[in-house]
Amino acid sequence: MKIIIIGFFMFLYACSIKNYYGELSPGDFIYVNQALVIKENDARVSIQNGKVEDYARLDHFYPHCWFVSLKRNASSQVIQSDTFKIIEIQYRYDIVHKQNIGYRLSALMLNGGAPVVNYTTEIIIGSDRQKDITRLLCSHLEDPADAEHLTIAQIKQTLGSLVSFSLKAKQQSRLK
């Protein structure tokens, strides 16, 4: 009987993960619609509310994304308009106590001392023209009591018109 109950809960858990993590799949495409500039001595360009933002100025409690380059150059880099294929998607989380003191203080003040979790969707991407641009990460801090990874709709809203997606036809019908 225990095996049946455990199996039932494992089935429910698996179903909730599939629905919970949503719409993106390997083989889908990400389109960078306009050039994005990575500042000198940096390896990422950050986006929040459809605008490029300095990473230090992001409100980490709200959805934000950033493209990552393998190179950190002394001069600025430009991510050209391009099509990136989604290779893999990983979902991870980090408890804020692993973060810097600013995050920990925010967690203490805003959440009554309970830990805050940083939920990140890491999208491994590839382009034949821009091989150094390898990842799009989308993240936010949240109370673990009601925490969840960003939905595709939240990611799209965060990226605004700077970036768009081409999802498989079966999935696109669910987005409407």
Secondary structure as UniProt FT lines:
FT   HELIX           2..21
FT   TURN            26..27
FT   STRAND          29..32
FT   STRAND          36..38
FT   TURN            40..41
FT   STRAND          44..48
FT   TURN            49..50
FT   STRAND          51..53
FT   HELIX           55..57
FT   TURN            60..61
FT   STRAND          64..69
FT   STRAND          77..79
FT   STRAND          82..95
FT   HELIX           96..98
FT   HELIX           101..110
FT   TURN            111..113
FT   STRAND          117..126
FT   TURN            131..132
FT   STRAND          133..142
FT   HELIX           144..146
FT   HELIX           152..159
FT   HELIX           160..162
FT   STRAND          163..166
FT   HELIX           169..175
//
